[in-house]
Amino acid sequence: MNLEDHAGDVVRKARAMAGVSAADAARAAGVSTAELEAMEDSGKVPASLNLAALAGLVGLHPVKLESIAKGWLPSEKDLGVWRELRQISTTEGGNTVHAYLVWDEVTREAAVFDTGWDATPILQLISDNQLQLRHIFITHTHVDHMAGLNKLREAFPKAQLHTDARSAPPQHRNRRTDCIHLGSLRITNRETPGHAEDGVTYIVGNWPEDAPHVAMVGDAIFAGSMGGAPQHGQLAKDRVREQILSLPPSTLLCPGHGPLTTVAEEKANNPFFS
């Protein structure tokens, strides 16, 4: 699976977060504004572009940005390590988004994290594995992450909804002290706004055979990038650093877009973080 963001996307997001104009960025990079904008669109970095100077101006790590430009990818992940964990991808209008289903192998109690564009494949997995959906966790209320919510709630009206949305009824709003039991699994949450006002990361732990923790991060962080936050860039980066990159290095990061990654891989390779 390709990265959600190529090098040009990363530069454009960082530039927006830093409030740097295309003209100023191009000047630092030693290219024309048209050449910079072409790079942001294509991800192809011309030899004449001073990537290190550009990275310094917009707050990116130059070596990590160069690695992204050269095609870095996180290692392939074997979800069999966690056994009862599935990634479900749906696409609409060229936008592919991931939802995630987890369950306890003994009780068959299940939880879904986001819904994607269409809940049909989630419902099929639930049926195929003879599960009971107990919880629906929303990482943030952007439409691509919750378009299938009504269909899920119609099929499982007793499933508990969890969200950081301020408009949600009190019984559905996350509390930072929550620890949800799903059979032997334990689910906690951490506040990660920035890309979205109601952004939240869910941590799933206590897996069989001591498999690493799993963090459902929504769009807070991607492999090699992060969700756009032009108005709240520093907040977004601070929360990712404090709430996600502080997790154990082996923690599996399950983003809303792009490939699976780990805390260790992002600390070593994500240009938004030194």
CORVEN-V752313 format. One record per residue. N is the residue number from 1. PHI is phi as a letter, one per 30 degrees, with the letter a starting at -180 (none if undefined). D_CENTER is the distance of its C-alpha to the mean C-alpha in Angstrom with 2 decimals. Layout:
n:N phi:PHI d_center:D_CENTER
n:N phi:PHI d_center:D_CENTER
This chain:
n:1 phi:none d_center:14.49
n:2 phi:d d_center:14.25
n:3 phi:d d_center:11.64
n:4 phi:d d_center:9.83
n:5 phi:b d_center:11.90
n:6 phi:d d_center:15.41
n:7 phi:e d_center:17.38
n:8 phi:d d_center:18.72
n:9 phi:d d_center:15.47
n:10 phi:d d_center:14.57
n:11 phi:d d_center:18.10
n:12 phi:d d_center:18.10
n:13 phi:d d_center:15.09
n:14 phi:d d_center:16.70
n:15 phi:d d_center:20.03
n:16 phi:d d_center:19.09
n:17 phi:d d_center:17.74
n:18 phi:d d_center:20.97
n:19 phi:i d_center:23.21
n:20 phi:c d_center:24.77
n:21 phi:d d_center:26.62
n:22 phi:d d_center:26.64
n:23 phi:d d_center:30.29
n:24 phi:d d_center:29.77
n:25 phi:d d_center:26.96
n:26 phi:d d_center:29.22
n:27 phi:d d_center:32.12
n:28 phi:d d_center:30.33
n:29 phi:d d_center:29.24
n:30 phi:i d_center:32.82
n:31 phi:b d_center:32.21
n:32 phi:d d_center:32.92
n:33 phi:d d_center:30.56
n:34 phi:d d_center:30.70
n:35 phi:d d_center:29.74
n:36 phi:d d_center:26.75
n:37 phi:d d_center:25.54
n:38 phi:d d_center:26.19
n:39 phi:d d_center:24.05
n:40 phi:d d_center:21.13
n:41 phi:d d_center:21.61
n:42 phi:c d_center:22.18
n:43 phi:i d_center:20.48
n:44 phi:d d_center:23.96
n:45 phi:c d_center:25.32
n:46 phi:d d_center:29.12
n:47 phi:d d_center:31.25
n:48 phi:d d_center:32.70
n:49 phi:d d_center:29.50
n:50 phi:d d_center:29.29
n:51 phi:d d_center:25.63
n:52 phi:d d_center:26.22
n:53 phi:d d_center:27.90
n:54 phi:d d_center:25.23
n:55 phi:e d_center:22.49
n:56 phi:d d_center:24.71
n:57 phi:d d_center:25.25
n:58 phi:c d_center:21.66
n:59 phi:i d_center:20.41
n:60 phi:c d_center:18.79
n:61 phi:d d_center:19.91
n:62 phi:d d_center:22.42
n:63 phi:d d_center:22.50
n:64 phi:d d_center:18.77
n:65 phi:d d_center:18.77
n:66 phi:d d_center:21.75
n:67 phi:d d_center:20.10
n:68 phi:d d_center:17.30
n:69 phi:d d_center:20.26
n:70 phi:d d_center:22.07
n:71 phi:j d_center:19.46
n:72 phi:e d_center:17.56
n:73 phi:b d_center:15.29
n:74 phi:d d_center:13.94
n:75 phi:d d_center:16.41
n:76 phi:d d_center:16.53
n:77 phi:c d_center:15.56
n:78 phi:c d_center:18.20
n:79 phi:d d_center:16.87
n:80 phi:d d_center:20.54
n:81 phi:e d_center:20.18
n:82 phi:c d_center:18.64
n:83 phi:h d_center:20.86
n:84 phi:c d_center:19.77
n:85 phi:b d_center:16.11
n:86 phi:b d_center:15.29
n:87 phi:c d_center:12.55
n:88 phi:b d_center:13.77
n:89 phi:c d_center:13.15
n:90 phi:b d_center:15.02
n:91 phi:b d_center:16.00
n:92 phi:b d_center:17.89
n:93 phi:h d_center:19.33
n:94 phi:i d_center:17.55
n:95 phi:c d_center:14.02
n:96 phi:c d_center:12.41
n:97 phi:b d_center:9.71
n:98 phi:c d_center:8.96
n:99 phi:c d_center:10.33
n:100 phi:b d_center:11.46
n:101 phi:c d_center:15.04
n:102 phi:b d_center:16.65
n:103 phi:a d_center:20.31
n:104 phi:d d_center:23.21
n:105 phi:d d_center:25.54
n:106 phi:c d_center:28.66
n:107 phi:d d_center:28.27
n:108 phi:i d_center:26.06
n:109 phi:d d_center:24.19
n:110 phi:b d_center:20.71
n:111 phi:b d_center:17.56
n:112 phi:c d_center:14.92
n:113 phi:c d_center:11.39
n:114 phi:i d_center:11.10
n:115 phi:b d_center:13.70
n:116 phi:i d_center:12.78
n:117 phi:d d_center:15.78
n:118 phi:b d_center:18.31
n:119 phi:d d_center:18.80
n:120 phi:e d_center:21.63
n:121 phi:d d_center:20.03
n:122 phi:d d_center:18.68
n:123 phi:d d_center:22.22
n:124 phi:d d_center:23.71
n:125 phi:d d_center:21.88
n:126 phi:d d_center:23.01
n:127 phi:d d_center:26.51
n:128 phi:d d_center:26.70
n:129 phi:c d_center:25.85
n:130 phi:h d_center:27.99
n:131 phi:c d_center:25.39
n:132 phi:c d_center:25.59
n:133 phi:d d_center:22.50
n:134 phi:c d_center:22.77
n:135 phi:b d_center:19.52
n:136 phi:b d_center:16.90
n:137 phi:c d_center:13.90
n:138 phi:c d_center:12.10
n:139 phi:d d_center:8.92
n:140 phi:a d_center:10.43
n:141 phi:c d_center:13.34
n:142 phi:d d_center:12.61
n:143 phi:e d_center:14.76
n:144 phi:d d_center:12.64
n:145 phi:c d_center:10.79
n:146 phi:b d_center:14.22
n:147 phi:d d_center:16.90
n:148 phi:c d_center:18.06
n:149 phi:d d_center:18.55
n:150 phi:d d_center:22.29
n:151 phi:d d_center:23.00
n:152 phi:d d_center:21.40
n:153 phi:d d_center:23.34
n:154 phi:d d_center:26.47
n:155 phi:d d_center:26.33
n:156 phi:b d_center:25.55
n:157 phi:d d_center:26.95
n:158 phi:c d_center:27.14
n:159 phi:d d_center:23.47
n:160 phi:d d_center:22.26
n:161 phi:c d_center:19.58
n:162 phi:b d_center:17.30
n:163 phi:a d_center:15.66
n:164 phi:c d_center:15.81
n:165 phi:d d_center:17.39
n:166 phi:d d_center:20.68
n:167 phi:d d_center:22.48
n:168 phi:d d_center:21.96
n:169 phi:e d_center:25.07
n:170 phi:e d_center:25.34
n:171 phi:d d_center:25.21
n:172 phi:c d_center:21.68
n:173 phi:d d_center:20.21
n:174 phi:d d_center:18.48
n:175 phi:c d_center:20.64
n:176 phi:d d_center:19.47
n:177 phi:c d_center:22.15
n:178 phi:d d_center:21.05
n:179 phi:b d_center:21.19
n:180 phi:d d_center:21.03
n:181 phi:c d_center:23.07
n:182 phi:b d_center:22.28
n:183 phi:h d_center:25.28
n:184 phi:d d_center:24.86
n:185 phi:d d_center:21.10
n:186 phi:b d_center:20.01
n:187 phi:b d_center:17.02
n:188 phi:b d_center:16.52
n:189 phi:b d_center:14.25
n:190 phi:b d_center:13.43
n:191 phi:d d_center:13.38
n:192 phi:b d_center:10.62
n:193 phi:d d_center:12.00
n:194 phi:k d_center:12.27
n:195 phi:d d_center:10.19
n:196 phi:b d_center:11.67
n:197 phi:e d_center:14.69
n:198 phi:c d_center:13.73
n:199 phi:d d_center:10.18
n:200 phi:b d_center:10.23
n:201 phi:c d_center:8.75
n:202 phi:c d_center:10.94
n:203 phi:c d_center:12.66
n:204 phi:c d_center:14.72
n:205 phi:b d_center:17.76
n:206 phi:i d_center:21.34
n:207 phi:d d_center:20.77
n:208 phi:e d_center:23.99
n:209 phi:h d_center:25.44
n:210 phi:h d_center:23.35
n:211 phi:d d_center:20.20
n:212 phi:e d_center:17.51
n:213 phi:e d_center:15.25
n:214 phi:b d_center:11.97
n:215 phi:c d_center:9.06
n:216 phi:d d_center:7.00
n:217 phi:c d_center:4.34
n:218 phi:h d_center:3.72
n:219 phi:c d_center:3.62
n:220 phi:d d_center:5.06
n:221 phi:b d_center:4.57
n:222 phi:c d_center:4.92
n:223 phi:d d_center:8.10
n:224 phi:i d_center:10.73
n:225 phi:a d_center:9.30
n:226 phi:a d_center:7.28
n:227 phi:d d_center:7.38
n:228 phi:d d_center:11.12
n:229 phi:b d_center:13.16
n:230 phi:d d_center:16.74
n:231 phi:c d_center:18.44
n:232 phi:b d_center:16.57
n:233 phi:d d_center:15.38
n:234 phi:d d_center:17.04
n:235 phi:e d_center:15.82
n:236 phi:e d_center:12.14
n:237 phi:d d_center:12.92
n:238 phi:d d_center:15.19
n:239 phi:d d_center:12.95
n:240 phi:d d_center:10.32
n:241 phi:d d_center:13.53
n:242 phi:d d_center:15.27
n:243 phi:c d_center:13.00
n:244 phi:c d_center:10.53
n:245 phi:d d_center:12.54
n:246 phi:d d_center:15.57
n:247 phi:d d_center:14.79
n:248 phi:e d_center:16.97
n:249 phi:e d_center:16.40
n:250 phi:d d_center:16.27
n:251 phi:e d_center:13.36
n:252 phi:d d_center:11.15
n:253 phi:c d_center:7.39
n:254 phi:c d_center:6.04
n:255 phi:d d_center:2.74
n:256 phi:d d_center:4.39
n:257 phi:b d_center:6.16
n:258 phi:i d_center:8.11
n:259 phi:d d_center:9.34
n:260 phi:d d_center:8.88
n:261 phi:b d_center:9.69
n:262 phi:b d_center:11.26
n:263 phi:e d_center:11.98
n:264 phi:d d_center:15.19
n:265 phi:d d_center:13.98
n:266 phi:d d_center:11.76
n:267 phi:d d_center:14.72
n:268 phi:d d_center:17.00
n:269 phi:b d_center:15.45
n:270 phi:d d_center:12.94
n:271 phi:d d_center:15.45
n:272 phi:d d_center:14.05
n:273 phi:b d_center:15.16
n:274 phi:d d_center:18.75
